[in-house]
Amino acid sequence: MAKRDGISDEAWGVVSYSFIDNHGRGQPRLSDRLMLDGVFWVLCSGAARRDMSERFGLCHR
């Protein structure tokens, strides 16, 4: 189960194959794992995306 502080190494090993390159469309992610941690942080905290911690990278508001 994901927690607000990040996905475990074991869980990342299970889902990491699901992420593919964006083939030049949109803004490239810094890290797929960091992006997923940010998604879980928003879902688990109930906070708005604009209130995300800066550790997840820049958030276009």
FIROTI-503978 format. One record per residue (C-alpha): x, y, z; residue number from 1. Coordinates in steps of 0.001 Angstrom, whole numbers. Example, Ala and Ser with C-alpha at 12.3 -4.5 7.8 and 13.67 -1.06 7.14 Angstrom:
<recs>
        xx        yy        zz     k
     12300     -4500      7800     1
     13670     -1060      7140     2
</recs>
This chain:
<recs>
        xx        yy        zz     k
         0         0         0     1
      1332      3420      -919     2
      1837      5912      1847     3
      2105      9665      1645     4
      5893      9457      1943     5
      6357      7343     -1186     6
      5936      3975     -2790     7
      8038      1122     -1427     8
     10843      -439     -3454     9
      8899     -3693     -3613    10
      5738     -2005     -4933    11
      7761        52     -7430    12
      9305     -3164     -8743    13
      5810     -4473     -9482    14
      4514     -1397    -11361    15
      7640       143    -12917    16
      7281     -1801    -16173    17
      3938       -17    -16787    18
      5599      3345    -17472    19
      6757      4130    -20998    20
      8480      7120    -22569    21
      6226      9983    -23562    22
      7803     10076    -27051    23
      8398     13817    -26929    24
      4834     14837    -26135    25
      4263     17198    -23231    26
      6734     18092    -20534    27
      9075     15230    -19648    28
      8811     13842    -16114    29
     11796     14079    -13818    30
     11167     10530    -12684    31
      8281      8113    -13148    32
      8591      7031     -9530    33
      8547     10628     -8282    34
      5460     11336    -10414    35
      3678      8300     -8965    36
      4668      9326     -5429    37
      3120     12743     -6134    38
      -122     11173     -7342    39
      -317      9020     -4216    40
       471     12039     -2019    41
     -2482     13965     -3456    42
     -4837     10963     -3234    43
     -3851     10004       310    44
     -3690     13522      1749    45
     -6810     14902        96    46
     -4893     18093      -641    47
     -5171     19996     -3901    48
     -2431     19476     -6462    49
     -1359     23110     -6037    50
      -580     22372     -2362    51
      1905     19610     -3189    52
      5314     19635     -1586    53
      8080     21006     -3802    54
      9943     17705     -3458    55
      7690     16372     -6238    56
      8986     18987     -8678    57
      7398     22018    -10236    58
      3653     22022    -10485    59
      2094     24163    -13181    60
      -729     26069    -11561    61
</recs>
